[in-house]
Amino acid sequence: MGARRVRRGPAAIEKLTVSGSGAGAATKGFDGTLAPVSLYELIMPDRKIRAILFDLGETLLDFGRVNTTALFRQGARLSYDFLKSLDQPVGGFKLYFLRNLMHLRWQHLLSNVTGRDFDALALLQEVGTKKGIRLSVDQWRRFAWLWYEPLSDVGKTEPDIKQTLAELRDSGLKLGIISNTFVNKHSLDGHLQRLGILEFFDVRVYSYEFAFRKPDIRIFKIAAERIGESWRNILYVGDRIDKDIRPALKTGMYPVLKDAYTNAGKRTPRGTARISKISDLPDLIKKISTVGAREQAAF
């Protein structure tokens, strides 16, 4: 049996190399490993959804268009006052604000060039330590949170998000997050905790922890491995066509585009479902499951 293309989900989106025949057939995926498969699996691969991976910003959390400089100034004031209360050598506020803004913008520029996010907490520690600031581990984390707090006040969830996530989890689905971010996990997890939804996501993959970020499919592969499911059994929800949907299609996941200002007026890519809110997911998954059951019955 030679190479062939197998339809896996809404569109033919993954090329498999098949060797041998009958009981000896095997598939070769993106990771290069070979696994024996039956003729049924080749013709009708298991497409049951067993896990959902979510993007964070404009998907689980809605920030909308924000004035980043204004939010940065607010975070600077909160963190500056915190350091002053601890008698740390911070100097005047204006210089403190401009110094940190310069470092942040420079690192952001480098990230855009290299495709690798940085750790904001590590950056703040580096800049602060050079200025003689000495804090405990918990104080540094508190310090980083104060920088992020103004943005966290903007980021909201859907009113019924807890009920939706509970319904998905209770139906047996595993839930996880893949986020391109330079915000440290202690701040992001703290934000999710305050919103009451951290408990739903045992798997949280933040890009600053790796040498790559979306749309690099390696970060999708890591998330799939951590959540313990094959790509073809994972539904991925995001708001960016370039960084979420296209790589999800490439891996063989079920891609779902959530309406947001980042994709307003853009055509939904072929093979992609579209929802207006997270609470649409339970019905969408039921429809996908129904189609899968019909295909199996037909086989």
TACOR-V863067 format. One record per backbone hydrogen bond with DSSP energy under -1.0 kcal/mol. CO is the residue of the C=O (numbers start at 1). NH is the residue of the N-H. E is the energy in kcal/mol with one decimal. If there is no record, write none. Layout:
# TACOR-V863067
co=CO nh=NH e=E
co=CO nh=NH e=E
This chain:
# TACOR-V863067
co=11 nh=13 e=-1.4
co=16 nh=4 e=-1.1
co=21 nh=24 e=-1.9
co=22 nh=25 e=-1.7
co=25 nh=37 e=-2.0
co=26 nh=19 e=-1.0
co=27 nh=35 e=-1.4
co=29 nh=32 e=-1.6
co=33 nh=29 e=-1.1
co=35 nh=27 e=-2.0
co=38 nh=42 e=-1.7
co=39 nh=43 e=-2.1
co=40 nh=44 e=-3.8
co=50 nh=174 e=-2.0
co=51 nh=235 e=-2.6
co=52 nh=176 e=-2.1
co=53 nh=237 e=-2.7
co=54 nh=178 e=-2.8
co=56 nh=59 e=-1.7
co=56 nh=60 e=-1.1
co=56 nh=61 e=-2.7
co=61 nh=58 e=-3.5
co=62 nh=156 e=-2.1
co=66 nh=68 e=-1.1
co=67 nh=71 e=-2.2
co=68 nh=72 e=-2.4
co=69 nh=73 e=-2.2
co=70 nh=74 e=-1.9
co=71 nh=75 e=-2.4
co=72 nh=76 e=-2.5
co=73 nh=77 e=-2.3
co=74 nh=78 e=-2.2
co=75 nh=79 e=-2.5
co=76 nh=80 e=-2.5
co=77 nh=81 e=-2.5
co=78 nh=82 e=-1.7
co=79 nh=83 e=-2.2
co=80 nh=84 e=-2.5
co=81 nh=85 e=-2.0
co=83 nh=88 e=-2.4
co=84 nh=87 e=-1.7
co=88 nh=90 e=-1.6
co=92 nh=96 e=-1.9
co=93 nh=97 e=-3.1
co=94 nh=98 e=-2.5
co=95 nh=99 e=-2.6
co=96 nh=100 e=-1.9
co=97 nh=101 e=-2.3
co=98 nh=102 e=-2.4
co=99 nh=103 e=-1.9
co=100 nh=104 e=-2.4
co=101 nh=105 e=-2.6
co=102 nh=106 e=-2.1
co=103 nh=107 e=-2.3
co=104 nh=108 e=-2.3
co=105 nh=109 e=-2.1
co=106 nh=110 e=-2.2
co=107 nh=111 e=-2.2
co=108 nh=112 e=-1.9
co=109 nh=113 e=-1.5
co=110 nh=114 e=-3.0
co=111 nh=115 e=-2.6
co=119 nh=123 e=-2.2
co=120 nh=124 e=-2.7
co=121 nh=125 e=-2.3
co=122 nh=126 e=-2.3
co=123 nh=127 e=-2.6
co=124 nh=128 e=-2.7
co=125 nh=129 e=-2.8
co=126 nh=130 e=-1.6
co=128 nh=133 e=-2.4
co=129 nh=132 e=-1.8
co=136 nh=140 e=-2.4
co=137 nh=141 e=-1.9
co=138 nh=142 e=-2.2
co=139 nh=143 e=-2.6
co=140 nh=144 e=-2.4
co=141 nh=145 e=-2.1
co=142 nh=146 e=-2.1
co=143 nh=147 e=-1.2
co=144 nh=148 e=-1.4
co=145 nh=149 e=-2.5
co=148 nh=152 e=-2.1
co=149 nh=153 e=-1.9
co=151 nh=155 e=-2.0
co=156 nh=62 e=-3.6
co=158 nh=161 e=-1.9
co=160 nh=164 e=-2.2
co=161 nh=165 e=-2.7
co=162 nh=166 e=-2.4
co=163 nh=167 e=-2.2
co=164 nh=168 e=-2.3
co=165 nh=169 e=-2.7
co=166 nh=170 e=-3.0
co=168 nh=173 e=-1.7
co=169 nh=172 e=-1.9
co=174 nh=52 e=-2.9
co=176 nh=54 e=-2.5
co=177 nh=205 e=-3.1
co=179 nh=207 e=-2.8
co=182 nh=120 e=-3.0
co=184 nh=188 e=-2.2
co=185 nh=189 e=-3.1
co=186 nh=190 e=-1.3
co=187 nh=191 e=-2.1
co=188 nh=192 e=-2.5
co=189 nh=193 e=-2.4
co=190 nh=194 e=-2.3
co=191 nh=195 e=-1.7
co=192 nh=197 e=-2.4
co=193 nh=196 e=-1.1
co=197 nh=200 e=-1.3
co=198 nh=201 e=-1.9
co=203 nh=177 e=-1.9
co=205 nh=179 e=-2.6
co=206 nh=209 e=-1.8
co=207 nh=210 e=-2.4
co=213 nh=216 e=-2.5
co=216 nh=219 e=-1.3
co=217 nh=221 e=-2.2
co=218 nh=222 e=-2.1
co=219 nh=223 e=-1.7
co=220 nh=224 e=-2.4
co=221 nh=225 e=-2.4
co=222 nh=226 e=-2.4
co=223 nh=227 e=-2.1
co=224 nh=228 e=-1.1
co=224 nh=229 e=-1.7
co=230 nh=233 e=-1.9
co=231 nh=234 e=-1.8
co=233 nh=50 e=-3.0
co=233 nh=51 e=-1.3
co=234 nh=254 e=-2.7
co=235 nh=53 e=-2.5
co=236 nh=256 e=-2.6
co=237 nh=55 e=-2.4
co=238 nh=258 e=-2.7
co=240 nh=244 e=-1.8
co=240 nh=245 e=-2.0
co=241 nh=246 e=-2.5
co=244 nh=248 e=-1.6
co=245 nh=249 e=-2.6
co=246 nh=250 e=-2.1
co=247 nh=251 e=-1.9
co=248 nh=252 e=-1.4
co=248 nh=253 e=-1.7
co=254 nh=236 e=-3.4
co=255 nh=273 e=-2.2
co=256 nh=238 e=-2.2
co=257 nh=275 e=-2.4
co=260 nh=263 e=-1.7
co=263 nh=266 e=-2.1
co=269 nh=272 e=-1.3
co=273 nh=257 e=-2.9
co=275 nh=259 e=-2.5
co=277 nh=280 e=-1.8
co=278 nh=281 e=-2.1
co=280 nh=284 e=-1.9
co=281 nh=285 e=-2.9
co=282 nh=286 e=-1.8
co=283 nh=287 e=-2.0
co=284 nh=288 e=-2.3
co=285 nh=289 e=-2.6
co=286 nh=290 e=-2.1
co=287 nh=291 e=-2.2
co=288 nh=292 e=-2.3
co=289 nh=293 e=-2.3
co=290 nh=294 e=-2.0
co=291 nh=295 e=-2.1
co=292 nh=296 e=-2.1
co=293 nh=297 e=-2.2
co=294 nh=298 e=-2.3
co=295 nh=299 e=-1.9
